[in-house]
Amino acid sequence: MQKKIIIIFFIFLTSVLLGTSTAGNIFFGDLNPIDEGQFAAWANYMLLGKQMYKDIYIVYGPLHVYPIYILFKIFSPSAFLVRFFLTVGSAVGIIAIYFILDEFRFSKLNKTIVLLVFLLVPATILRQGMGLWAIYVLMVAYSTKSKFWNFLLGIISVVTFLVSSDFGIFIFTVVLIHYTFQYIVSKKIIDVFFQNLFFLLGALTVCVLFFVWSYSEGWLLDYIRVTKDIYISSTGSSAPNGQNFPNPLTILGKKDLLSSLKYFFSKDMLLYESLIIYFVSIFYLFFTFFTNKTHKQEYKFFLFTLYGILTYSVLLTRHGIGHFFYVLPPIIISFGYFLNRLSTNFKKNSLLSLILILLICVYFLRLIYLNNPQIRQLFNLPKYVAMPISNPSRVGSIYISNSQKVKISSIQSFVVKNTEKQDYIFFFDDEPIMYMFTDRLNPTEYDVPFVGGTLEKRIRMLNGIIKYKPKFIFFDKDAWPVDGIPNSKRLPERLFTIKIKQGLTVLPYTVKKLADFVIADDFGIR
């Protein structure tokens, strides 16, 4: 037990130092104005008196946001605290992975290889971590048939949902299938009933606590409304993104062979190549089932494979190599599962096993190579730690580029000189981190205008601007367009009609007063 504690501590410390989350390293690296920025904006709005979900459209669960608010309240707001929280969430996920590998009985060598991949590839944040913990507890609950572990499974399933509703739904789906299957095949139905009952008691315990908390603060119904809206208007064909899932058949129209080969080894194709593991897993599970070789290990792998396939569905609405990292943990572990099986039974079919082992290792190396710039930066970690940091207000102890320093400080200086604390400002592009840096409120509930892509949300966005009359509206010519579509095109009705008047310039922003705009009558609203 003492040895395991030392290993867990080592994993946690290494993960935090290396920066294994999708956010980046806590010591260096430019800030992500969207992914990190939205958490920073939400927590800062709460400090300024806004309520979660009631006044802010939050696409994550409250347990993914409220801890950052607490950190801001204790230590004062900073981008460093956001990145620190996301990094710790990643470390928690990697510890869950360590226990899952133990549950699958990985050899020491294979366990080390898989953990090394996770320490070098930014593939986890808290939402993935909680899902992995829930899957681990489900495996143990199945192995032990323990009422305690089933009770704990109920608790962690609801907590996962309150961290990230999509991963929570994935977990509840797997758990439902598990209990249904157990009712069908088990000879001790009464034992399964009590396991199910204790799961429900655990889930109900957290639900009651959450109900009391959210209802007392007055945002319970708003949380339900927003969470429901996320699945109705932000998923499937209604998703406000601008790209289709990459189509490999496009290479058939290419005339030169070299271009075709390059496409097969491109990042886009990695989305399809990773699916191979799920086809292999399904074939393997069918084979073991029909040959009566299914044991506890295969059943646990079945539950894990089901979870992995469900998580991959995230890419149906938020595809691309950037979001690919969000679905990687089950893929890497599944490849590791077969690496472990192949290496354990190497002597039975040496040549085939060797080829498959090499292919899996090549896949792992390719994932690590994708993170090549970040890995190279790790060699400069001692320099970044020792280097004195001179950052704009609210950045914290992160070494960022001079260009980002200039951008942040110029906006902060402009806002301080030209607005009062109670004034509203609006960033037309998707850079919510600026609301935290300027300590000002957004007149709309959408910190990322991209999220308000539907007609109904655009009307709500427009109404917020009409009601609160932001003193300035900022346009960033260098802002990253989500899915390649800038907001000027994503919001086709145009929220405003600009009068012919020169706006102010705050590098790299064009800043215009609301007085320089006529509210468009596109929605029949003035």
C-alpha positions in Angstrom: 0.0 0.0 0.0 2.8 2.4 0.9 4.5 1.7 -2.5 1.2 2.5 -4.3 0.9 5.8 -2.4 4.4 6.7 -3.5 3.6 5.9 -7.2 0.4 7.9 -7.0 2.2 10.9 -5.6 4.9 10.6 -8.3 2.2 10.5 -11.0 0.5 13.5 -9.6 3.6 15.5 -9.2 5.0 14.6 -12.6 1.6 15.3 -14.2 1.4 18.8 -12.7 5.0 19.7 -13.5 4.8 18.5 -17.1 1.4 20.1 -17.7 -0.6 17.1 -19.0 -4.0 18.8 -19.4 -5.3 20.2 -22.7 -4.7 23.7 -21.2 -0.9 23.5 -21.1 1.9 23.8 -18.6 1.3 25.9 -15.4 4.7 27.5 -15.8 4.7 28.6 -19.4 2.7 28.9 -22.6 0.3 31.4 -24.0 -3.2 31.5 -22.6 -6.1 30.0 -24.5 -8.6 32.9 -24.7 -11.5 30.4 -25.3 -10.9 27.2 -23.4 -9.2 28.7 -20.4 -11.0 32.0 -20.9 -14.5 30.7 -20.5 -13.7 29.3 -17.0 -12.0 32.6 -16.1 -15.0 34.7 -17.3 -17.6 32.5 -15.6 -15.8 32.6 -12.2 -15.2 36.4 -12.5 -18.9 37.0 -13.4 -19.8 35.2 -10.2 -17.5 37.4 -8.2 -19.3 40.4 -9.7 -22.7 39.1 -8.5 -23.9 37.0 -11.4 -25.4 33.5 -10.9 -24.4 30.3 -12.7 -26.9 29.4 -15.5 -29.4 32.1 -14.5 -27.2 34.9 -15.8 -24.5 33.0 -17.5 -24.8 30.3 -20.2 -22.4 27.7 -19.0 -21.8 24.6 -21.1 -20.1 22.6 -18.3 -21.4 21.3 -15.0 -21.4 23.4 -11.9 -18.7 21.3 -10.2 -16.3 22.2 -13.1 -16.8 25.9 -12.5 -17.6 26.5 -8.9 -14.1 25.4 -7.6 -12.5 28.1 -9.8 -14.9 30.7 -8.3 -13.8 29.5 -4.8 -10.1 29.8 -5.8 -10.7 33.3 -7.2 -12.5 34.3 -4.0 -9.6 33.1 -1.8 -6.6 34.1 -3.9 -8.1 36.8 -6.2 -8.7 36.1 -9.9 -5.8 35.0 -12.2 -5.3 33.0 -15.3 -2.7 30.9 -13.3 -5.4 29.6 -11.0 -7.5 28.5 -13.9 -4.6 26.6 -15.5 -3.6 25.2 -12.2 -7.1 23.8 -11.6 -7.3 22.3 -15.1 -3.9 20.8 -14.6 -4.8 19.2 -11.2 -7.9 17.9 -12.9 -5.8 16.2 -15.5 -3.5 14.7 -12.8 -6.6 13.3 -11.0 -7.6 11.6 -14.3 -4.2 10.1 -14.8 -4.3 8.6 -11.3 -7.7 7.0 -12.3 -5.9 5.6 -15.4 -3.3 4.0 -13.1 -6.0 2.2 -11.2 -7.7 1.1 -14.4 -4.5 -0.4 -15.7 -4.1 -2.2 -12.4 -7.7 -3.5 -12.8 -6.8 -4.8 -16.2 -3.7 -6.5 -14.8 -1.2 -4.7 -16.9 2.4 -5.8 -16.6 4.8 -3.2 -15.0 6.4 -2.5 -18.4 3.1 -2.0 -20.3 1.7 0.1 -17.4 4.8 2.3 -17.6 4.5 2.7 -21.4 0.8 3.7 -21.2 1.3 6.1 -18.3 4.3 7.7 -20.1 2.1 8.3 -23.1 -0.5 10.1 -20.9 2.3 12.2 -19.3 3.5 13.3 -22.7 0.2 13.8 -24.5 -2.3 16.4 -23.3 -5.4 14.1 -23.2 -7.2 14.7 -20.0 -9.0 17.4 -18.0 -11.3 17.0 -15.1 -14.4 15.9 -17.2 -12.5 13.0 -18.7 -10.9 12.2 -15.4 -14.2 11.9 -13.6 -15.5 9.6 -16.3 -12.5 7.4 -15.9 -12.9 7.3 -12.1 -16.5 6.3 -12.6 -15.6 3.5 -15.0 -13.0 2.2 -12.5 -15.5 2.1 -9.7 -17.9 0.3 -11.9 -15.3 -2.4 -12.6 -14.5 -2.8 -8.9 -18.2 -2.9 -8.1 -18.7 -5.7 -10.7 -15.7 -7.7 -9.4 -16.5 -7.4 -5.7 -20.4 -7.4 -5.9 -19.9 -5.0 -2.9 -22.9 -2.9 -1.8 -20.3 -0.2 -0.7 -18.8 0.0 -4.2 -22.2 0.1 -5.8 -23.2 2.9 -3.4 -19.9 4.7 -4.4 -20.7 4.2 -8.0 -24.0 6.0 -7.6 -22.2 8.9 -6.0 -19.4 9.2 -8.5 -21.8 8.8 -11.5 -23.9 11.9 -10.4 -20.7 13.8 -9.5 -19.4 13.1 -13.1 -22.7 14.4 -14.5 -22.4 17.6 -12.4 -18.8 18.1 -13.7 -19.8 17.4 -17.4 -23.3 16.4 -18.4 -22.2 14.6 -21.5 -19.7 12.4 -19.7 -22.3 11.8 -17.0 -24.8 10.6 -19.6 -22.1 8.2 -21.0 -21.5 6.8 -17.5 -25.2 6.3 -16.8 -25.7 4.6 -20.1 -22.9 2.1 -19.4 -24.2 1.5 -15.8 -27.8 0.9 -17.1 -26.5 -1.6 -19.6 -24.4 -3.3 -16.9 -27.3 -3.7 -14.5 -29.7 -4.9 -17.2 -27.2 -7.5 -18.4 -26.6 -8.6 -14.8 -30.4 -9.1 -14.3 -30.5 -11.3 -17.4 -27.5 -13.6 -16.7 -27.1 -13.6 -12.9 -28.4 -16.6 -10.9 -28.7 -14.4 -7.8 -31.2 -11.8 -8.9 -31.7 -10.6 -5.3 -28.0 -9.7 -5.0 -28.2 -7.7 -8.2 -31.3 -6.0 -6.9 -29.5 -4.9 -3.7 -26.4 -3.8 -5.7 -28.8 -1.7 -7.9 -30.5 -0.4 -4.8 -27.3 0.8 -3.2 -26.3 2.5 -6.5 -29.6 4.4 -6.5 -29.1 5.4 -2.8 -25.6 6.7 -3.7 -27.0 8.7 -6.6 -29.9 10.0 -4.6 -27.6 11.2 -1.8 -25.7 13.5 -4.2 -28.9 14.6 -6.0 -30.4 15.7 -2.7 -27.3 17.7 -1.7 -27.2 19.3 -5.2 -30.9 20.1 -5.1 -30.5 21.9 -1.7 -27.4 23.8 -2.9 -28.8 24.9 -6.2 -32.3 25.6 -5.0 -31.1 27.7 -2.1 -28.9 29.8 -4.5 -31.8 30.1 -6.9 -30.4 28.6 -10.1 -31.7 25.0 -10.1 -34.4 25.5 -12.8 -31.9 27.6 -14.9 -29.4 24.7 -14.7 -32.0 22.3 -16.0 -33.0 24.8 -18.7 -29.5 25.4 -19.9 -28.4 21.7 -19.8 -31.5 20.7 -21.8 -30.8 23.5 -24.3 -27.2 22.3 -24.8 -28.5 18.9 -26.0 -31.3 20.4 -28.2 -29.5 23.3 -29.9 -25.8 22.5 -29.6 -25.6 18.9 -30.7 -26.2 16.9 -33.8 -27.3 18.7 -36.9 -28.1 21.8 -34.8 -24.5 22.2 -33.7 -23.2 25.7 -34.4 -19.9 24.5 -36.0 -18.7 25.2 -39.5 -17.1 22.0 -40.7 -18.1 18.5 -41.6 -16.3 15.4 -40.3 -13.3 15.0 -42.6 -14.1 12.7 -45.6 -11.3 10.4 -46.6 -13.0 9.8 -50.0 -11.8 13.2 -51.0 -8.4 11.7 -51.8 -9.9 9.8 -54.7 -10.1 13.1 -56.6 -6.4 13.8 -56.1 -4.3 13.0 -59.2 -0.9 12.7 -57.6 -0.1 9.7 -55.5 2.1 11.7 -53.0 -0.8 13.9 -52.0 -2.9 10.9 -51.4 -0.3 9.2 -49.2 0.2 12.4 -47.3 -3.5 12.6 -46.6 -3.5 9.0 -45.3 -0.9 10.0 -42.7 -2.5 13.4 -41.9 -4.0 14.5 -38.6 -7.5 14.2 -40.1 -7.0 10.5 -40.9 -5.9 10.0 -37.3 -9.5 10.5 -36.4 -10.4 7.4 -38.5 -7.3 5.4 -37.6 -8.2 5.6 -33.9 -11.5 4.0 -34.6 -9.7 0.8 -35.6 -9.2 -0.1 -31.9 -13.0 -0.1 -31.4 -13.6 -2.4 -34.4 -10.9 -4.7 -33.1 -12.3 -4.6 -29.6 -15.8 -5.4 -30.8 -14.5 -8.3 -32.9 -12.4 -9.6 -29.9 -15.4 -9.4 -27.5 -17.7 -11.2 -30.0 -15.0 -13.9 -30.5 -14.6 -14.5 -26.7 -18.3 -14.6 -26.2 -19.1 -17.1 -28.9 -16.2 -19.3 -28.0 -17.2 -19.3 -24.3 -14.0 -17.7 -23.3 -15.6 -14.6 -21.7 -14.3 -14.1 -18.1 -14.4 -11.1 -15.7 -11.6 -9.4 -17.5 -13.4 -9.5 -20.9 -16.6 -8.3 -19.3 -14.8 -5.3 -17.7 -13.2 -4.6 -21.1 -16.7 -4.7 -22.7 -17.9 -2.0 -20.3 -14.8 0.1 -21.0 -15.1 -0.3 -24.8 -18.8 0.8 -24.6 -17.7 3.8 -22.6 -15.0 4.6 -25.2 -17.4 4.4 -28.1 -19.8 6.7 -26.4 -17.1 9.3 -25.7 -16.0 9.2 -29.3 -19.5 10.5 -30.2 -18.3 13.9 -28.9 -16.4 14.3 -32.2 -19.7 14.1 -34.2 -20.4 17.7 -33.2 -16.9 19.0 -32.1 -14.5 17.3 -34.4 -11.1 18.2 -35.5 -7.7 17.3 -34.1 -8.0 19.9 -31.3 -11.1 18.1 -29.9 -9.6 14.7 -30.7 -7.6 14.9 -27.6 -10.8 14.9 -25.5 -11.7 11.4 -26.6 -8.2 9.9 -26.5 -8.0 8.4 -22.9 -10.2 5.3 -23.7 -8.4 4.9 -27.1 -4.9 4.9 -25.6 -6.0 2.5 -22.8 -7.7 0.1 -25.3 -4.5 0.0 -27.4 -2.6 -0.6 -24.2 -5.0 -3.5 -23.3 -4.1 -5.3 -26.5 -0.4 -4.4 -26.2 -0.5 -6.1 -22.8 -2.3 -9.2 -24.1 0.0 -9.5 -27.1 3.2 -9.2 -25.0 1.9 -11.6 -22.3 1.2 -14.3 -24.9 4.1 -13.4 -27.2 5.4 -17.0 -27.6 2.2 -18.3 -29.1 2.4 -16.4 -32.3 5.6 -14.5 -32.2 5.7 -12.9 -35.7 2.1 -11.6 -35.8 2.4 -10.5 -32.2 5.6 -8.6 -32.9 4.1 -6.8 -35.9 1.0 -5.8 -33.9 3.1 -4.6 -30.9 5.2 -2.5 -33.2 2.1 -0.9 -34.8 0.7 0.0 -31.4 4.0 1.5 -30.4 4.1 3.5 -33.7 0.6 4.8 -32.9 1.7 5.9 -29.4 4.8 7.6 -30.9 2.7 9.4 -33.4 0.5 10.8 -30.7 3.5 12.0 -28.8 4.9 13.6 -32.0 1.7 15.6 -32.4 2.6 17.2 -29.1 6.2 17.8 -30.2 6.4 21.6 -29.6 5.2 21.3 -26.1 7.5 18.4 -25.3 10.5 20.4 -26.6 9.5 23.3 -24.4 9.8 21.0 -21.3 13.6 21.1 -21.7 13.3 24.8 -20.8 11.2 24.1 -17.7 14.1 25.0 -15.2 14.6 28.3 -17.1 10.9 29.2 -16.9 10.7 28.3 -13.2 13.8 30.4 -12.3 13.0 33.3 -14.7 11.4 36.5 -13.0 7.9 37.1 -14.4 6.6 40.5 -15.2 3.0 40.0 -16.4 -0.1 42.2 -16.8 -2.6 42.2 -13.9 -4.5 39.0 -13.4 -2.2 36.8 -15.5 -0.3 35.3 -12.5 2.9 33.3 -12.5 2.8 32.0 -16.1 5.5 32.8 -18.6 3.6 34.1 -21.7 4.9 35.6 -24.9 5.6 39.3 -25.2 2.9 39.7 -27.9 0.2 38.3 -25.6 1.5 40.5 -22.7 1.1 43.6 -25.0 -2.3 42.5 -26.1 -3.6 42.0 -22.5 -2.0 45.1 -21.0 -3.3 47.4 -23.9 -6.9 46.3 -23.4 -6.6 46.6 -19.6 -5.2 50.1 -19.9 -7.9 51.2 -22.3 -10.7 49.8 -20.2 -9.5 51.3 -17.0 -9.1 54.8 -18.6 -12.4 54.8 -20.4 -14.9 52.9 -18.3 -16.2 52.6 -14.8 -16.5 49.5 -12.7 -20.2 49.2 -13.4 -19.9 49.7 -17.2 -20.5 46.8 -19.6 -18.2 46.0 -22.6 -18.7 43.4 -25.3 -16.1 41.3 -27.2 -17.6 40.4 -30.5 -15.0 37.6 -31.1 -14.6 34.5 -29.0 -12.2 35.8 -26.3 -14.0 35.5 -22.9 -10.7 35.7 -21.0 -10.7 39.4 -21.6 -13.7 39.9 -19.3 -11.6 38.5 -16.5 -8.6 40.6 -17.4 -10.7 43.8 -17.5 -12.9 42.9 -14.6 -16.0 44.0 -16.6 -19.3 42.3 -17.3 -20.7 41.0 -20.6 -24.1 42.5 -21.5 -25.2 39.1 -22.8 -25.3 35.7 -21.1 -23.0 34.3 -23.8 -19.3 34.8 -22.9 -18.5 33.1 -26.2 -20.7 34.5 -29.0 -20.0 31.3 -31.0 -22.2 29.4 -28.6 -25.1 31.8 -29.3 -25.2 30.7 -32.9 -29.0 29.8 -33.2 -31.6 32.4 -34.0 -33.2 32.3 -30.6 -29.8 32.9 -28.9 -28.9 35.7 -31.3 -32.2 37.4 -30.3 -31.3 37.0 -26.6 -27.8 38.3 -27.3 -29.2 41.3 -29.1 -31.7 42.0 -26.3 -28.9 41.9 -23.7 -26.9 44.5 -25.7 -30.1 46.7 -26.0 -30.8 46.4 -22.3 -27.3 46.9 -20.8 -25.8 49.2 -23.5 -22.1 48.2 -23.5 -19.9 51.3 -23.5 -17.5 49.7 -26.0 -17.6 46.8 -28.5 -14.2 45.2 -29.3 -13.4 43.5 -32.6 -10.1 41.5 -32.8 -8.7 41.1 -36.2 -6.3 38.4 -34.9 -9.0 36.3 -33.1 -9.1 32.6 -33.9 -12.3 31.7 -35.7 -13.9 28.6 -34.2 -14.1 25.8 -36.8 -12.7 28.3 -39.4 -15.9 30.5 -39.3 -15.5 34.0 -37.9 -18.4 35.4 -36.0 -19.1 38.0 -38.6 -20.2 35.1 -40.8 -21.5 32.8 -38.1 -24.1 35.5 -37.0 -25.5 36.1 -40.5 -28.3 38.6 -39.5 -25.6 40.9 -38.1 -26.3 42.2 -34.6 -25.5 45.7 -35.6 -25.4 48.1 -38.5 -22.2 50.1 -38.3 -22.4 53.8 -39.2 -19.6 55.2 -41.4 -17.4 56.4 -38.6 -13.8 55.7 -37.7 -13.5 53.5 -34.6 -10.7 53.7 -32.0 -7.8 51.3 -32.3 -6.2 49.4 -29.5 -3.8 47.0 -31.0 -4.9 44.5 -32.3 -8.5 45.5 -31.6 -10.9 47.9 -33.3 -13.0 49.5 -30.6 -16.3 51.2 -31.3 -18.8 52.9 -29.0 -22.4 51.6 -29.0 -23.3 55.1 -30.1 -21.5 54.3 -33.4 -24.0 51.6 -34.1 -27.6 51.4 -35.1 -29.3 48.3 -33.7 -30.4 46.3 -36.8 -34.1 45.6 -37.3 -33.3 42.0 -38.5 -35.4 40.5 -35.7 -38.2 43.1 -35.7 -36.6 44.5 -32.5 -35.3 48.0 -31.9 
